Amino acid sequence: MEQGTQNINSFHLAGIVPIAGQPLDFRLPWHDSLMPLAQGYTALQHAVMECAYAGCETVWVVCHYETQPLIRHILGEYVQDPVWYYRKNDTFPSESRKLIPIYYVPIHPKDRDKRDCLGWSVLYGANAAYAVTRKLSKWTIPDKYYASFPHGIYNNEALRDYRRAISSKNRFVLSYSNQHIHNGLPLGFTFDAIDFKLARKQLREDATGLRMPGAGPGGEVLPIEKRWSARQFPLDKVFRSVIIKEDTEIVNVQWFYNIDNWEGYCDFLSSTARHDISVPYEKILKYNEFNPIGVDNTDEK
């Protein structure tokens, strides 16, 4: 993976929404990311809207094959940019709106139930975004990636004030009570190609049976009972190589709830913070599809 080619007028920020990973303890017929936060508003939609508020040009949802049909039925093929949706003073407001395409990335079968933790889903989604855009043009390669987690709940609308900082060369990290991704909290953060390579290398060495720590040049494979332990790796273990520097923009959120378990979900529902969830206008998240290429949509006479 290489860094995207950036000029003064372009910056491709790719949003990564990981939902492929080990199941949580909700034990419901639908996917854990579809837990409702408000009436008609799910945790998955909340994560996608976070990418939209952050200024992402594309959103890549990493999921399993069997969950993709329902996920796609809820999200559709694009979401409206909320910042550009309400430009009523423009001559033609509808022409000023920007669409953010949503792509669905299935986890490779060789990784499933072996290293498909939530952190690996983030890395896999970033790699897929790079591989697809690189085949189109070097100008479409993402310059940076923004990770958004469905089970990390906070006021994501505040990110619209930090768009310039997010789409810059410096890192951007959300924190709560001085804790962030390095502490395993599912809070949004950015990473680039260098961070991706370091995190992927560290994860492979830790858990895919390549070599044990301190092994010689030839390496030593892990014991069979410890192989593929990456499927249980927490976020801080995967992204501990993402170094927070002095120029990193760290923004504290006012409140935060981790709903990756039933108790945390109940705490969120019983809190006053759930009333602060900003449910976007219906048409911003409405299910939509792009018009097919080369298809005549006119009614037959």
Phi and psi in degrees as GROMACS dihedral restraints (atoms count N, CA, C in turn):
[ dihedral_restraints ]
;  ai    aj    ak    al  type     phi  dphi    fc
    3     4     5     6     1  -117.0    20    10
    4     5     6     7     1   159.6    20    10
    6     7     8     9     1   -69.7    20    10
    7     8     9    10     1   142.8    20    10
    9    10    11    12     1   -65.5    20    10
   10    11    12    13     1   155.1    20    10
   12    13    14    15     1   -82.7    20    10
   13    14    15    16     1   116.6    20    10
   15    16    17    18     1  -110.4    20    10
   16    17    18    19     1   136.1    20    10
   18    19    20    21     1  -123.9    20    10
   19    20    21    22     1  -175.3    20    10
   21    22    23    24     1   -69.8    20    10
   22    23    24    25     1   -22.2    20    10
   24    25    26    27     1  -105.9    20    10
   25    26    27    28     1     0.7    20    10
   27    28    29    30     1  -139.3    20    10
   28    29    30    31     1   142.2    20    10
   30    31    32    33     1  -156.0    20    10
   31    32    33    34     1   114.5    20    10
   33    34    35    36     1   -95.3    20    10
   34    35    36    37     1   109.0    20    10
   36    37    38    39     1  -102.3    20    10
   37    38    39    40     1   115.4    20    10
   39    40    41    42     1   -99.3    20    10
   40    41    42    43     1   124.7    20    10
   42    43    44    45     1   -87.9    20    10
   43    44    45    46     1   133.2    20    10
   45    46    47    48     1  -114.8    20    10
   46    47    48    49     1   120.7    20    10
   48    49    50    51     1  -116.1    20    10
   49    50    51    52     1   101.1    20    10
   51    52    53    54     1   -87.9    20    10
   52    53    54    55     1   122.4    20    10
   54    55    56    57     1  -125.9    20    10
   55    56    57    58     1    -5.1    20    10
   57    58    59    60     1   -86.4    20    10
   58    59    60    61     1   121.7    20    10
   60    61    62    63     1   177.1    20    10
   61    62    63    64     1  -169.3    20    10
   63    64    65    66     1   -70.5    20    10
   64    65    66    67     1   138.5    20    10
   66    67    68    69     1   -63.6    20    10
   67    68    69    70     1   148.9    20    10
   69    70    71    72     1   -85.0    20    10
   70    71    72    73     1  -170.0    20    10
   72    73    74    75     1  -101.3    20    10
   73    74    75    76     1    24.6    20    10
   75    76    77    78     1   -75.7    20    10
   76    77    78    79     1   -35.4    20    10
   78    79    80    81     1    57.8    20    10
   79    80    81    82     1    49.8    20    10
   81    82    83    84     1  -115.1    20    10
   82    83    84    85     1   161.3    20    10
   84    85    86    87     1   -64.3    20    10
   85    86    87    88     1   -27.4    20    10
   87    88    89    90     1   -96.6    20    10
   88    89    90    91     1   171.2    20    10
   90    91    92    93     1   -68.3    20    10
   91    92    93    94     1   150.2    20    10
   93    94    95    96     1   -61.9    20    10
   94    95    96    97     1   -27.2    20    10
   96    97    98    99     1   -73.7    20    10
   97    98    99   100     1    -7.7    20    10
   99   100   101   102     1   -97.9    20    10
  100   101   102   103     1    16.7    20    10
  102   103   104   105     1   -65.6    20    10
  103   104   105   106     1   133.4    20    10
  105   106   107   108     1   -75.0    20    10
  106   107   108   109     1   138.5    20    10
  108   109   110   111     1  -102.6    20    10
  109   110   111   112     1   -30.5    20    10
  111   112   113   114     1  -150.7    20    10
  112   113   114   115     1   178.5    20    10
  114   115   116   117     1   -64.4    20    10
  115   116   117   118     1   115.7    20    10
  117   118   119   120     1    71.8    20    10
  118   119   120   121     1    22.7    20    10
  120   121   122   123     1  -140.0    20    10
  121   122   123   124     1   117.2    20    10
  123   124   125   126     1  -102.8    20    10
  124   125   126   127     1   168.3    20    10
  126   127   128   129     1   -64.1    20    10
  127   128   129   130     1   -34.7    20    10
  129   130   131   132     1   -64.4    20    10
  130   131   132   133     1   -44.9    20    10
  132   133   134   135     1   -63.4    20    10
  133   134   135   136     1   -34.2    20    10
  135   136   137   138     1   -63.5    20    10
  136   137   138   139     1   -40.1    20    10
  138   139   140   141     1   -69.0    20    10
  139   140   141   142     1   -39.3    20    10
  141   142   143   144     1   -66.1    20    10
  142   143   144   145     1   -39.9    20    10
  144   145   146   147     1   -66.5    20    10
  145   146   147   148     1   -29.9    20    10
  147   148   149   150     1   -62.5    20    10
  148   149   150   151     1   -42.0    20    10
  150   151   152   153     1   -62.8    20    10
  151   152   153   154     1   -38.2    20    10
  153   154   155   156     1   -67.2    20    10
  154   155   156   157     1   -43.3    20    10
  156   157   158   159     1   -65.2    20    10
  157   158   159   160     1   -33.0    20    10
  159   160   161   162     1   -73.3    20    10
  160   161   162   163     1   -15.3    20    10
  162   163   164   165     1    96.7    20    10
  163   164   165   166     1    23.9    20    10
  165   166   167   168     1   -69.3    20    10
  166   167   168   169     1   141.5    20    10
  168   169   170   171     1   -87.5    20    10
  169   170   171   172     1   -24.3    20    10
  171   172   173   174     1  -140.3    20    10
  172   173   174   175     1   155.6    20    10
  174   175   176   177     1  -127.3    20    10
  175   176   177   178     1   129.9    20    10
  177   178   179   180     1  -118.4    20    10
  178   179   180   181     1   110.0    20    10
  180   181   182   183     1   -95.1    20    10
  181   182   183   184     1   118.3    20    10
  183   184   185   186     1   -95.9    20    10
  184   185   186   187     1   114.6    20    10
  186   187   188   189     1  -144.7    20    10
  187   188   189   190     1   172.4    20    10
  189   190   191   192     1   -87.0    20    10
  190   191   192   193     1   160.8    20    10
  192   193   194   195     1   -57.5    20    10
  193   194   195   196     1   -44.5    20    10
  195   196   197   198     1   -71.9    20    10
  196   197   198   199     1   -20.9    20    10
  198   199   200   201     1   -92.8    20    10
  199   200   201   202     1   -13.1    20    10
  201   202   203   204     1   -62.4    20    10
  202   203   204   205     1   -42.2    20    10
  204   205   206   207     1   -58.8    20    10
  205   206   207   208     1   -44.8    20    10
  207   208   209   210     1   -69.7    20    10
  208   209   210   211     1   -40.9    20    10
  210   211   212   213     1   -60.6    20    10
  211   212   213   214     1   -45.3    20    10
  213   214   215   216     1   -67.2    20    10
  214   215   216   217     1   -33.9    20    10
  216   217   218   219     1   -64.7    20    10
  217   218   219   220     1   -27.9    20    10
  219   220   221   222     1   -86.0    20    10
  220   221   222   223     1   -42.5    20    10
  222   223   224   225     1   -89.9    20    10
  223   224   225   226     1   -36.9    20    10
  225   226   227   228     1    82.0    20    10
  226   227   228   229     1  -156.4    20    10
  228   229   230   231     1  -105.3    20    10
  229   230   231   232     1    -8.6    20    10
  231   232   233   234     1  -161.7    20    10
  232   233   234   235     1   162.9    20    10
  234   235   236   237     1  -127.7    20    10
  235   236   237   238     1   148.2    20    10
  237   238   239   240     1   -77.8    20    10
  238   239   240   241     1   142.5    20    10
  240   241   242   243     1   -72.5    20    10
  241   242   243   244     1   115.3    20    10
  243   244   245   246     1   -66.2    20    10
  244   245   246   247     1   -25.1    20    10
  246   247   248   249     1   -72.1    20    10
  247   248   249   250     1   -32.9    20    10
  249   250   251   252     1   -99.3    20    10
  250   251   252   253     1     4.4    20    10
  252   253   254   255     1   -81.9    20    10
  253   254   255   256     1   -33.7    20    10
  255   256   257   258     1  -105.0    20    10
  256   257   258   259     1    50.1    20    10
  258   259   260   261     1   -95.9    20    10
  259   260   261   262     1    74.0    20    10
  261   262   263   264     1   -73.0    20    10
  262   263   264   265     1   -20.5    20    10
  264   265   266   267     1   -82.9    20    10
  265   266   267   268     1    -7.9    20    10
  267   268   269   270     1   -71.0    20    10
  268   269   270   271     1   155.0    20    10
  270   271   272   273     1   -61.9    20    10
  271   272   273   274     1   -44.2    20    10
  273   274   275   276     1  -126.0    20    10
  274   275   276   277     1    88.3    20    10
  276   277   278   279     1   -58.1    20    10
  277   278   279   280     1   -35.8    20    10
  279   280   281   282     1   -66.1    20    10
  280   281   282   283     1   -27.1    20    10
  282   283   284   285     1   -80.4    20    10
  283   284   285   286     1   -13.7    20    10
  285   286   287   288     1   -87.4    20    10
  286   287   288   289     1   -11.0    20    10
  288   289   290   291     1   -71.4    20    10
  289   290   291   292     1   147.6    20    10
  291   292   293   294     1  -117.1    20    10
  292   293   294   295     1   134.7    20    10
  294   295   296   297     1   -98.5    20    10
  295   296   297   298     1   138.0    20    10
  297   298   299   300     1  -110.2    20    10
  298   299   300   301     1   106.9    20    10
  300   301   302   303     1   -64.1    20    10
  301   302   303   304     1   145.1    20    10
  303   304   305   306     1  -113.9    20    10
  304   305   306   307     1   125.0    20    10
  306   307   308   309     1  -114.7    20    10
  307   308   309   310     1   146.4    20    10
  309   310   311   312     1  -112.6    20    10
  310   311   312   313     1   123.2    20    10
  312   313   314   315     1  -115.2    20    10
  313   314   315   316     1   112.0    20    10
  315   316   317   318     1   -82.4    20    10
  316   317   318   319     1   140.0    20    10
  318   319   320   321     1   -64.1    20    10
  319   320   321   322     1   136.7    20    10
  321   322   323   324     1   -64.4    20    10
  322   323   324   325     1   140.8    20    10
  324   325   326   327     1   -56.3    20    10
  325   326   327   328     1   -30.1    20    10
  327   328   329   330     1   -70.6    20    10
  328   329   330   331     1   -19.1    20    10
  330   331   332   333     1   -96.8    20    10
  331   332   333   334     1   -18.2    20    10
  333   334   335   336     1   -68.0    20    10
  334   335   336   337     1   133.5    20    10
  336   337   338   339     1    60.6    20    10
  337   338   339   340     1    19.2    20    10
  339   340   341   342     1  -122.9    20    10
  340   341   342   343     1   -49.4    20    10
  342   343   344   345     1  -145.6    20    10
  343   344   345   346     1    22.3    20    10
  345   346   347   348     1   -86.5    20    10
  346   347   348   349     1    58.4    20    10
  348   349   350   351     1   -79.0    20    10
  349   350   351   352     1   176.4    20    10
  351   352   353   354     1   -64.0    20    10
  352   353   354   355     1   -37.8    20    10
  354   355   356   357     1   -65.5    20    10
  355   356   357   358     1   -39.2    20    10
  357   358   359   360     1   -66.3    20    10
  358   359   360   361     1   -34.5    20    10
  360   361   362   363     1   -61.5    20    10
  361   362   363   364     1   -37.2    20    10
  363   364   365   366     1   -63.4    20    10
  364   365   366   367     1   -46.7    20    10
  366   367   368   369     1   -65.0    20    10
  367   368   369   370     1   -40.3    20    10
  369   370   371   372     1   -66.0    20    10
  370   371   372   373     1   -39.7    20    10
  372   373   374   375     1   -65.2    20    10
  373   374   375   376     1   -39.9    20    10
  375   376   377   378     1   -65.4    20    10
  376   377   378   379     1   -40.1    20    10
  378   379   380   381     1   -65.6    20    10
  379   380   381   382     1   -38.4    20    10
  381   382   383   384     1   -66.2    20    10
  382   383   384   385     1   -40.6    20    10
  384   385   386   387     1   -62.1    20    10
  385   386   387   388     1   -41.1    20    10
  387   388   389   390     1   -67.0    20    10
  388   389   390   391     1   -45.1    20    10
  390   391   392   393     1   -63.9    20    10
  391   392   393   394     1   -39.9    20    10
  393   394   395   396     1   -71.9    20    10
  394   395   396   397     1   -48.1    20    10
  396   397   398   399     1   -69.3    20    10
  397   398   399   400     1   -30.9    20    10
  399   400   401   402     1   -64.0    20    10
  400   401   402   403     1   -32.3    20    10
  402   403   404   405     1   -73.6    20    10
  403   404   405   406     1   -22.0    20    10
  405   406   407   408     1   -80.9    20    10
  406   407   408   409     1   -55.0    20    10
  408   409   410   411     1  -171.1    20    10
  409   410   411   412     1   150.5    20    10
  411   412   413   414     1   -66.9    20    10
  412   413   414   415     1   -20.7    20    10
  414   415   416   417     1   -77.4    20    10
  415   416   417   418     1   -12.9    20    10
  417   418   419   420     1   -99.3    20    10
  418   419   420   421     1    -3.0    20    10
  420   421   422   423     1   -64.6    20    10
  421   422   423   424     1   133.0    20    10
  423   424   425   426     1   -60.9    20    10
  424   425   426   427     1   137.2    20    10
  426   427   428   429     1   -83.6    20    10
  427   428   429   430     1   -27.3    20    10
  429   430   431   432     1  -157.7    20    10
  430   431   432   433     1   160.2    20    10
  432   433   434   435     1  -123.4    20    10
  433   434   435   436     1   142.0    20    10
  435   436   437   438     1  -118.8    20    10
  436   437   438   439     1   120.6    20    10
  438   439   440   441     1   -94.8    20    10
  439   440   441   442     1   129.3    20    10
  441   442   443   444     1  -128.1    20    10
  442   443   444   445     1   130.3    20    10
  444   445   446   447     1  -110.4    20    10
  445   446   447   448     1   128.3    20    10
  447   448   449   450     1   -62.4    20    10
  448   449   450   451     1   -30.4    20    10
  450   451   452   453     1   -94.0    20    10
  451   452   453   454     1     8.1    20    10
  453   454   455   456     1  -103.6    20    10
  454   455   456   457     1   108.9    20    10
  456   457   458   459     1  -108.5    20    10
  457   458   459   460     1   125.3    20    10
  459   460   461   462     1  -160.6    20    10
  460   461   462   463     1   179.6    20    10
  462   463   464   465     1   -78.0    20    10
  463   464   465   466     1    94.7    20    10
  465   466   467   468     1   -79.9    20    10
  466   467   468   469     1   -15.1    20    10
  468   469   470   471     1   -64.8    20    10
  469   470   471   472     1   -23.5    20    10
  471   472   473   474     1   -66.5    20    10
  472   473   474   475     1   -14.9    20    10
  474   475   476   477     1   -68.6    20    10
  475   476   477   478     1   -19.9    20    10
  477   478   479   480     1   -63.4    20    10
  478   479   480   481     1   -22.5    20    10
  480   481   482   483     1   -80.3    20    10
  481   482   483   484     1    -9.1    20    10
  483   484   485   486     1  -117.7    20    10
  484   485   486   487     1    22.2    20    10
  486   487   488   489     1   -60.3    20    10
  487   488   489   490     1   -41.5    20    10
  489   490   491   492     1   -65.2    20    10
  490   491   492   493     1   -39.0    20    10
  492   493   494   495     1   -70.9    20    10
  493   494   495   496     1   -35.1    20    10
  495   496   497   498     1   -69.4    20    10
  496   497   498   499     1   -43.8    20    10
  498   499   500   501     1   -91.1    20    10
  499   500   501   502     1    59.2    20    10
  501   502   503   504     1  -139.3    20    10
  502   503   504   505     1   176.1    20    10
  504   505   506   507     1   -71.5    20    10
  505   506   507   508     1   -23.9    20    10
  507   508   509   510     1   -78.4    20    10
  508   509   510   511     1   153.1    20    10
  510   511   512   513     1   -73.5    20    10
  511   512   513   514     1   153.0    20    10
  513   514   515   516     1  -130.2    20    10
  514   515   516   517     1   127.6    20    10
  516   517   518   519     1  -136.0    20    10
  517   518   519   520     1   132.9    20    10
  519   520   521   522     1   -91.2    20    10
  520   521   522   523     1   145.1    20    10
  522   523   524   525     1  -141.2    20    10
  523   524   525   526     1   160.6    20    10
  525   526   527   528     1  -142.3    20    10
  526   527   528   529     1   122.5    20    10
  528   529   530   531     1    54.2    20    10
  529   530   531   532     1    43.0    20    10
  531   532   533   534     1    62.8    20    10
  532   533   534   535     1    24.9    20    10
  534   535   536   537     1  -125.1    20    10
  535   536   537   538     1   145.5    20    10
  537   538   539   540     1  -148.5    20    10
  538   539   540   541     1  -151.2    20    10
  540   541   542   543     1   -62.0    20    10
  541   542   543   544     1   -29.4    20    10
  543   544   545   546     1   -67.9    20    10
  544   545   546   547     1   -20.3    20    10
  546   547   548   549     1   -98.8    20    10
  547   548   549   550     1     7.0    20    10
  549   550   551   552     1    86.6    20    10
  550   551   552   553     1     7.2    20    10
  552   553   554   555     1   -79.5    20    10
  553   554   555   556     1   133.7    20    10
  555   556   557   558     1   -77.2    20    10
  556   557   558   559     1    67.4    20    10
  558   559   560   561     1  -108.6    20    10
  559   560   561   562     1   148.5    20    10
  561   562   563   564     1   -62.7    20    10
  562   563   564   565     1   147.3    20    10
  564   565   566   567     1  -160.2    20    10
  565   566   567   568     1   162.4    20    10
  567   568   569   570     1  -110.3    20    10
  568   569   570   571     1   154.2    20    10
  570   571   572   573     1  -151.2    20    10
  571   572   573   574     1   158.2    20    10
  573   574   575   576     1  -116.6    20    10
  574   575   576   577     1  -168.9    20    10
  576   577   578   579     1   -64.6    20    10
  577   578   579   580     1   -36.9    20    10
  579   580   581   582     1   -65.7    20    10
  580   581   582   583     1   -44.9    20    10
  582   583   584   585     1   -61.1    20    10
  583   584   585   586     1   -39.1    20    10
  585   586   587   588     1   -59.9    20    10
  586   587   588   589     1   -47.3    20    10
  588   589   590   591     1   -64.2    20    10
  589   590   591   592     1   -40.6    20    10
  591   592   593   594     1   -66.4    20    10
  592   593   594   595     1   -44.0    20    10
  594   595   596   597     1   -66.2    20    10
  595   596   597   598     1   -42.4    20    10
  597   598   599   600     1   -66.1    20    10
  598   599   600   601     1   -41.0    20    10
  600   601   602   603     1   -63.2    20    10
  601   602   603   604     1   -43.9    20    10
  603   604   605   606     1   -64.9    20    10
  604   605   606   607     1   -41.1    20    10
  606   607   608   609     1   -65.4    20    10
  607   608   609   610     1   -41.9    20    10
  609   610   611   612     1   -63.6    20    10
  610   611   612   613     1   -42.0    20    10
  612   613   614   615     1   -69.0    20    10
  613   614   615   616     1   -29.8    20    10
  615   616   617   618     1   -76.7    20    10
  616   617   618   619     1   -33.0    20    10
  618   619   620   621     1  -142.7    20    10
  619   620   621   622     1    -2.6    20    10
  621   622   623   624     1   -99.8    20    10
  622   623   624   625     1    10.3    20    10
  624   625   626   627     1    81.3    20    10
  625   626   627   628     1    19.3    20    10
  627   628   629   630     1   -76.0    20    10
  628   629   630   631     1   -52.0    20    10
  630   631   632   633     1  -162.0    20    10
  631   632   633   634     1   155.9    20    10
  633   634   635   636     1   -89.5    20    10
  634   635   636   637     1   154.2    20    10
  636   637   638   639     1   -58.8    20    10
  637   638   639   640     1   133.5    20    10
  639   640   641   642     1    82.9    20    10
  640   641   642   643     1     5.4    20    10
  642   643   644   645     1   -73.6    20    10
  643   644   645   646     1   161.2    20    10
  645   646   647   648     1   -74.0    20    10
  646   647   648   649     1  -174.8    20    10
  648   649   650   651     1   -58.2    20    10
  649   650   651   652     1   -33.3    20    10
  651   652   653   654     1   -73.7    20    10
  652   653   654   655     1   -22.4    20    10
  654   655   656   657     1    80.6    20    10
  655   656   657   658     1   161.2    20    10
  657   658   659   660     1  -139.2    20    10
  658   659   660   661     1   125.3    20    10
  660   661   662   663     1   -70.1    20    10
  661   662   663   664     1   152.2    20    10
  663   664   665   666     1   -72.0    20    10
  664   665   666   667     1   155.1    20    10
  666   667   668   669     1   -59.1    20    10
  667   668   669   670     1   151.5    20    10
  669   670   671   672     1   -59.4    20    10
  670   671   672   673     1   -31.7    20    10
  672   673   674   675     1   -75.6    20    10
  673   674   675   676     1   -15.2    20    10
  675   676   677   678     1  -104.4    20    10
  676   677   678   679     1    -4.7    20    10
  678   679   680   681     1   -71.6    20    10
  679   680   681   682     1   151.3    20    10
  681   682   683   684     1    59.9    20    10
  682   683   684   685     1    25.2    20    10
  684   685   686   687     1   -71.6    20    10
  685   686   687   688     1    -7.0    20    10
  687   688   689   690     1   -64.2    20    10
  688   689   690   691     1   -19.1    20    10
  690   691   692   693     1   -63.3    20    10
  691   692   693   694     1   -17.7    20    10
  693   694   695   696     1  -109.8    20    10
  694   695   696   697     1     8.8    20    10
  696   697   698   699     1   -68.7    20    10
  697   698   699   700     1   132.7    20    10
  699   700   701   702     1   -76.7    20    10
  700   701   702   703     1   170.1    20    10
  702   703   704   705     1   -63.5    20    10
  703   704   705   706     1   -37.0    20    10
  705   706   707   708     1   -67.6    20    10
  706   707   708   709     1   -28.7    20    10
  708   709   710   711     1   -73.9    20    10
  709   710   711   712     1   -33.4    20    10
  711   712   713   714     1   -77.3    20    10
  712   713   714   715     1   -39.8    20    10
  714   715   716   717     1  -109.0    20    10
  715   716   717   718     1    23.3    20    10
  717   718   719   720     1   -69.3    20    10
  718   719   720   721     1   -18.1    20    10
  720   721   722   723     1   -81.0    20    10
  721   722   723   724     1   -10.2    20    10
  723   724   725   726     1   -78.0    20    10
  724   725   726   727     1    99.5    20    10
  726   727   728   729     1   -80.1    20    10
  727   728   729   730     1   132.1    20    10
  729   730   731   732     1   -91.9    20    10
  730   731   732   733     1   115.4    20    10
  732   733   734   735     1   -97.6    20    10
  733   734   735   736     1  -179.1    20    10
  735   736   737   738     1   -66.1    20    10
  736   737   738   739     1   -31.9    20    10
  738   739   740   741     1   -87.8    20    10
  739   740   741   742     1     7.2    20    10
  741   742   743   744     1   -70.8    20    10
  742   743   744   745     1   132.0    20    10
  744   745   746   747     1   -84.3    20    10
  745   746   747   748     1   108.4    20    10
  747   748   749   750     1  -107.3    20    10
  748   749   750   751     1   119.4    20    10
  750   751   752   753     1  -116.0    20    10
  751   752   753   754     1   126.7    20    10
  753   754   755   756     1   -88.3    20    10
  754   755   756   757     1   132.6    20    10
  756   757   758   759     1   -90.4    20    10
  757   758   759   760     1   148.8    20    10
  759   760   761   762     1   -71.9    20    10
  760   761   762   763     1   -34.7    20    10
  762   763   764   765     1  -147.6    20    10
  763   764   765   766     1   155.5    20    10
  765   766   767   768     1  -155.0    20    10
  766   767   768   769     1   139.3    20    10
  768   769   770   771     1  -135.5    20    10
  769   770   771   772     1   132.5    20    10
  771   772   773   774     1   -99.3    20    10
  772   773   774   775     1   111.3    20    10
  774   775   776   777     1  -106.5    20    10
  775   776   777   778     1    38.1    20    10
  777   778   779   780     1   -85.9    20    10
  778   779   780   781     1     9.2    20    10
  780   781   782   783     1  -148.4    20    10
  781   782   783   784     1   163.9    20    10
  783   784   785   786     1   -65.5    20    10
  784   785   786   787     1   -39.3    20    10
  786   787   788   789     1   -64.9    20    10
  787   788   789   790     1   -42.4    20    10
  789   790   791   792     1   -64.6    20    10
  790   791   792   793     1   -36.3    20    10
  792   793   794   795     1   -66.5    20    10
  793   794   795   796     1   -40.8    20    10
  795   796   797   798     1   -66.0    20    10
  796   797   798   799     1   -37.4    20    10
  798   799   800   801     1   -62.1    20    10
  799   800   801   802     1   -39.0    20    10
  801   802   803   804     1   -67.0    20    10
  802   803   804   805     1   -44.9    20    10
  804   805   806   807     1   -65.1    20    10
  805   806   807   808     1   -30.5    20    10
  807   808   809   810     1   -88.6    20    10
  808   809   810   811     1    -1.4    20    10
  810   811   812   813     1   -92.5    20    10
  811   812   813   814     1   164.2    20    10
  813   814   815   816     1   -78.3    20    10
  814   815   816   817     1   -13.7    20    10
  816   817   818   819     1   -65.8    20    10
  817   818   819   820     1   -25.5    20    10
  819   820   821   822     1   -64.8    20    10
  820   821   822   823     1   -22.2    20    10
  822   823   824   825     1   -77.3    20    10
  823   824   825   826     1   -14.8    20    10
  825   826   827   828     1   -89.6    20    10
  826   827   828   829     1    -2.1    20    10
  828   829   830   831     1   -66.1    20    10
  829   830   831   832     1   122.8    20    10
  831   832   833   834     1   -89.5    20    10
  832   833   834   835     1   101.2    20    10
  834   835   836   837     1   -79.3    20    10
  835   836   837   838     1   119.5    20    10
  837   838   839   840     1   -67.2    20    10
  838   839   840   841     1   162.3    20    10
  840   841   842   843     1   -56.8    20    10
  841   842   843   844     1   141.0    20    10
  843   844   845   846     1   -53.9    20    10
  844   845   846   847     1   -40.7    20    10
  846   847   848   849     1   -72.9    20    10
  847   848   849   850     1   -17.4    20    10
  849   850   851   852     1   -70.3    20    10
  850   851   852   853     1   -37.6    20    10
  852   853   854   855     1  -105.8    20    10
  853   854   855   856     1     7.3    20    10
  855   856   857   858     1   -62.0    20    10
  856   857   858   859     1   144.0    20    10
  858   859   860   861     1   -62.9    20    10
  859   860   861   862     1   124.5    20    10
  861   862   863   864     1  -141.4    20    10
  862   863   864   865     1   155.2    20    10
  864   865   866   867     1  -129.2    20    10
  865   866   867   868     1   149.7    20    10
  867   868   869   870     1   -73.9    20    10
  868   869   870   871     1   149.9    20    10
  870   871   872   873     1   -66.4    20    10
  871   872   873   874     1   131.7    20    10
  873   874   875   876     1   -62.5    20    10
  874   875   876   877     1   148.5    20    10
  876   877   878   879     1   -84.4    20    10
  877   878   879   880     1   131.2    20    10
  879   880   881   882     1    76.6    20    10
  880   881   882   883     1    19.2    20    10
  882   883   884   885     1  -115.2    20    10
  883   884   885   886     1   129.6    20    10
  885   886   887   888     1   -85.1    20    10
  886   887   888   889     1   111.6    20    10
  888   889   890   891     1   -91.7    20    10
  889   890   891   892     1     0.5    20    10
  891   892   893   894     1   -70.4    20    10
  892   893   894   895     1   148.0    20    10
  894   895   896   897     1   -70.8    20    10
  895   896   897   898     1   142.6    20    10
  897   898   899   900     1   -73.8    20    10
  898   899   900   901     1   137.5    20    10
